[in-house]
Amino acid sequence: MSQFVISQTFVSAAKSLTQVVLSKTKNILILRLDSNEENRVTAELCEDILAALDIVESVPNACALITVGTGKFFSNGIFVEKSRENAKELARVSDLLYQVLARILVFPLPTIAAINGHAFGAGAMLSFAHDFRVMNNEAGWLCVPVSDIGLILPSPLISLVQAKVPTRSQRPLILQGTRFGADLAKKYKLVDFAVPQFQLLAKATEIAVSMSSKGKDRVTYGGLKTQLYKDTVALLSAASSEKLSFQAKL
């Protein structure tokens, strides 16, 4: 892979982000979630992810994108208690989360989620939107505990799960709320690789390098993903789509 030169425009744009950190290694871009302590999915985080994706697409020779969290968390999902108390804000977060998921789902470069720690709820959904998933097998759970918190997943998110998760894995993931460590997540095909923490970014980079030729033809790669996931993207993109809402306070 030929190394590209980062322009001053890229540097300035990247510095404007407050919830994420955007960096590069050769022609692979790394999007590090660096928001609140647990990388909770908020409107502000979603807006910064969308802005970062714009920046990544503006880099002509970029060939892949890796998303990783910070510390113990990839992303711990939405703030449950705050969301119960503020339906308007939850609807806003839902809209922005859907935009993020739809954008990553058909992003015209290979995308790899490097799950460094806990990925709960919307954080797990964020990882599913990527093409590949690599998970730290020394710490962290991947879990969608909706059956425990009184939240019925709306159709757009169910569609995402059905598009990315094998049928046999959907019951333990959604109905049972199983906490998957990396090795179990790999067994159930929720992630592609389970590796020690110190190998996480190296493995993600290895995948990015192996897929770099695909990223050179963005029209074809993005178009193929658009065709593969068109039903899910349609649901995520529809203004009338169901939003996240809690059914009961437990």
C-alpha positions as CSV (number, residue, x, y, z in Angstrom):
1,M,0.0,0.0,0.0
2,S,1.3,3.4,-0.8
3,Q,1.3,5.9,2.0
4,F,-0.7,9.1,1.6
5,V,0.1,12.5,2.8
6,I,-2.3,14.0,5.4
7,S,-3.3,17.4,4.3
8,Q,-3.7,20.4,6.6
9,T,-7.4,20.4,5.9
10,F,-7.6,16.8,7.3
11,V,-5.6,17.8,10.4
12,S,-7.9,20.9,11.0
13,A,-11.1,18.9,10.5
14,A,-9.9,16.1,12.7
15,K,-9.0,18.5,15.5
16,S,-12.6,19.9,15.4
17,L,-13.9,16.5,16.7
18,T,-14.5,16.4,20.4
19,Q,-16.1,13.0,21.0
20,V,-13.8,10.9,18.7
21,V,-10.2,10.9,17.7
22,L,-9.3,10.4,14.0
23,S,-5.8,9.2,13.1
24,K,-4.1,7.2,10.3
25,T,-1.5,4.5,9.8
26,K,-0.4,4.4,6.2
27,N,-3.7,4.5,4.2
28,I,-5.8,3.1,7.0
29,L,-7.9,5.5,9.1
30,I,-8.6,4.8,12.8
31,L,-11.7,6.2,14.4
32,R,-11.3,6.0,18.2
33,L,-14.4,6.6,20.3
34,D,-13.3,8.9,23.1
35,S,-16.5,10.4,24.6
36,N,-17.7,10.1,28.1
37,E,-16.1,7.5,30.4
38,E,-18.0,4.6,28.8
39,N,-18.4,5.9,25.2
40,R,-22.2,6.1,25.7
41,V,-24.2,6.6,22.6
42,T,-25.3,10.2,22.8
43,A,-26.5,12.7,20.1
44,E,-23.1,14.4,20.4
45,L,-21.1,11.2,19.8
46,C,-23.3,10.3,16.8
47,E,-22.8,13.7,15.3
48,D,-19.0,13.4,15.7
49,I,-19.0,9.9,14.1
50,L,-20.9,11.3,11.1
51,A,-18.5,14.2,10.8
52,A,-15.5,11.8,11.0
53,L,-17.0,9.6,8.3
54,D,-17.2,12.7,6.1
55,I,-13.6,13.4,6.7
56,V,-12.6,9.8,6.0
57,E,-14.4,9.8,2.7
58,S,-12.6,13.0,1.7
59,V,-9.2,11.3,1.9
60,P,-8.5,10.1,-1.6
61,N,-6.2,7.2,-0.9
62,A,-7.8,5.9,2.3
63,C,-8.5,2.2,1.8
64,A,-10.1,1.1,5.1
65,L,-11.5,2.3,8.4
66,I,-11.0,0.8,11.8
67,T,-13.3,1.8,14.7
68,V,-12.1,1.2,18.3
69,G,-13.1,2.3,21.8
70,T,-11.1,3.6,24.7
71,G,-10.1,1.9,28.0
72,K,-12.6,-0.7,29.2
73,F,-15.4,0.2,26.7
74,F,-16.0,0.0,23.0
75,S,-19.4,1.5,23.8
76,N,-21.7,0.9,26.7
77,G,-24.8,1.9,24.7
78,I,-27.3,4.6,25.6
79,F,-27.8,6.1,29.0
80,V,-30.8,3.9,30.1
81,E,-32.1,5.9,33.1
82,K,-31.7,9.3,31.4
83,S,-33.5,7.9,28.3
84,R,-36.4,6.7,30.4
85,E,-36.9,10.3,31.7
86,N,-36.5,12.1,28.4
87,A,-38.5,10.6,25.5
88,K,-37.7,13.6,23.2
89,E,-33.9,13.2,23.6
90,L,-34.2,9.4,23.1
91,A,-36.0,10.0,19.8
92,R,-33.2,12.4,18.8
93,V,-30.5,9.9,19.7
94,S,-32.5,7.2,17.8
95,D,-32.5,9.3,14.7
96,L,-28.8,10.0,14.8
97,L,-27.9,6.4,15.8
98,Y,-29.9,5.2,12.7
99,Q,-27.9,7.6,10.5
100,V,-24.6,6.3,11.9
101,L,-25.6,2.7,11.4
102,A,-26.9,3.2,7.9
103,R,-23.8,5.2,7.0
104,I,-21.3,2.6,8.3
105,L,-23.4,-0.3,6.9
106,V,-22.8,0.9,3.3
107,F,-19.6,2.8,3.8
108,P,-17.6,2.6,0.6
109,L,-14.4,1.4,2.3
110,P,-13.9,-1.9,4.3
111,T,-14.8,-1.3,7.9
112,I,-13.5,-3.2,10.9
113,A,-14.8,-2.9,14.5
114,A,-11.9,-3.5,17.0
115,I,-14.0,-4.3,20.1
116,N,-11.5,-3.4,22.9
117,G,-14.0,-3.8,25.8
118,H,-17.7,-3.8,26.6
119,A,-20.1,-3.4,23.7
120,F,-23.6,-3.2,25.1
121,G,-26.9,-2.4,23.4
122,A,-26.4,0.3,20.9
123,G,-22.7,-0.2,21.2
124,A,-23.1,-3.8,20.0
125,M,-25.3,-2.5,17.1
126,L,-22.5,-0.1,16.1
127,S,-20.1,-3.0,15.9
128,F,-22.6,-5.1,13.8
129,A,-22.8,-2.3,11.2
130,H,-19.1,-2.9,10.4
131,D,-17.9,-5.4,7.8
132,F,-15.6,-7.2,10.2
133,R,-15.4,-7.5,14.0
134,V,-12.3,-8.3,16.1
135,M,-12.8,-8.7,19.9
136,N,-10.5,-8.5,22.9
137,N,-10.6,-12.0,24.5
138,E,-9.1,-10.8,27.8
139,A,-11.8,-8.4,28.9
140,G,-15.3,-7.1,27.9
141,W,-18.7,-8.4,27.0
142,L,-20.8,-8.1,23.9
143,C,-24.4,-8.0,25.0
144,V,-27.8,-6.7,23.9
145,P,-29.8,-6.7,27.2
146,V,-33.0,-5.4,25.8
147,S,-35.1,-8.2,27.4
148,D,-33.8,-7.1,30.8
149,I,-34.5,-3.3,30.5
150,G,-38.0,-3.2,29.0
151,L,-36.9,-2.2,25.5
152,I,-38.5,-3.7,22.4
153,L,-36.0,-3.4,19.6
154,P,-37.6,-1.4,16.7
155,S,-37.7,-2.8,13.2
156,P,-34.6,-1.0,11.9
157,L,-32.4,-2.6,14.6
158,I,-34.0,-6.0,14.3
159,S,-33.3,-5.8,10.6
160,L,-29.6,-5.0,11.3
161,V,-29.4,-8.0,13.6
162,Q,-31.0,-10.3,11.0
163,A,-28.6,-9.0,8.4
164,K,-25.5,-9.5,10.4
165,V,-26.1,-12.2,13.0
166,P,-26.7,-15.9,12.2
167,T,-30.2,-17.2,12.9
168,R,-29.1,-19.6,15.6
169,S,-27.4,-16.7,17.5
170,Q,-30.3,-14.3,17.5
171,R,-32.2,-16.0,20.4
172,P,-29.3,-15.9,22.9
173,L,-28.4,-12.4,21.7
174,I,-31.8,-10.8,21.8
175,L,-34.2,-12.9,23.8
176,Q,-31.8,-14.2,26.5
177,G,-29.6,-11.2,26.7
178,T,-26.5,-13.4,26.9
179,R,-23.2,-11.8,27.8
180,F,-20.7,-13.0,25.2
181,G,-17.0,-12.9,25.9
182,A,-14.9,-12.8,22.8
183,D,-14.4,-16.6,22.5
184,L,-18.1,-17.3,22.9
185,A,-19.0,-14.4,20.5
186,K,-16.7,-16.0,17.9
187,K,-18.3,-19.4,18.4
188,Y,-21.7,-17.8,17.7
189,K,-20.3,-15.9,14.8
190,L,-21.0,-12.5,16.3
191,V,-17.3,-11.6,15.8
192,D,-14.8,-12.9,13.3
193,F,-11.7,-13.0,15.5
194,A,-11.0,-13.2,19.2
195,V,-7.5,-12.0,20.1
196,P,-5.6,-10.7,23.2
197,Q,-5.8,-7.0,23.8
198,F,-2.2,-6.4,22.6
199,Q,-3.0,-8.0,19.2
200,L,-6.4,-6.2,18.7
201,L,-5.3,-3.3,16.5
202,A,-2.7,-5.4,14.8
203,K,-5.4,-8.0,13.8
204,A,-7.8,-5.2,12.7
205,T,-5.0,-3.7,10.6
206,E,-4.2,-7.1,9.1
207,I,-7.8,-7.4,7.9
208,A,-7.7,-3.8,6.6
209,V,-4.6,-4.6,4.6
210,S,-6.1,-7.8,3.2
211,M,-9.1,-5.8,2.0
212,S,-7.2,-2.7,0.8
213,S,-7.7,-3.5,-2.9
214,K,-11.4,-3.4,-2.4
215,G,-11.3,0.0,-0.9
216,K,-9.6,1.4,-4.1
217,D,-12.9,0.9,-6.0
218,R,-15.3,2.7,-3.7
219,V,-18.1,2.8,-6.2
220,T,-18.2,-1.0,-6.5
221,Y,-17.6,-1.8,-2.9
222,G,-20.1,0.7,-1.6
223,G,-22.6,-0.4,-4.3
224,L,-22.3,-4.0,-3.3
225,K,-23.0,-3.2,0.3
226,T,-25.9,-1.0,-0.6
227,Q,-27.4,-4.0,-2.5
228,L,-26.7,-6.5,0.3
229,Y,-28.3,-4.3,3.0
230,K,-30.8,-2.2,1.1
231,D,-33.8,-3.4,3.2
232,T,-32.1,-2.6,6.4
233,V,-30.8,0.8,5.2
234,A,-34.3,1.6,4.0
235,L,-35.7,1.0,7.5
236,L,-32.9,3.0,9.1
237,S,-33.3,5.9,6.7
238,A,-37.1,6.2,6.7
239,A,-38.3,9.3,8.6
240,S,-41.2,7.3,9.8
241,S,-39.1,4.5,11.3
242,E,-39.9,3.2,14.8
243,K,-37.7,4.8,17.5
244,L,-36.3,3.4,20.6
245,S,-38.7,3.4,23.5
246,F,-39.0,1.8,26.8
247,Q,-42.0,-0.4,27.6
248,A,-41.8,-0.5,31.3
249,K,-39.8,0.8,34.2
250,L,-38.3,-2.3,35.9
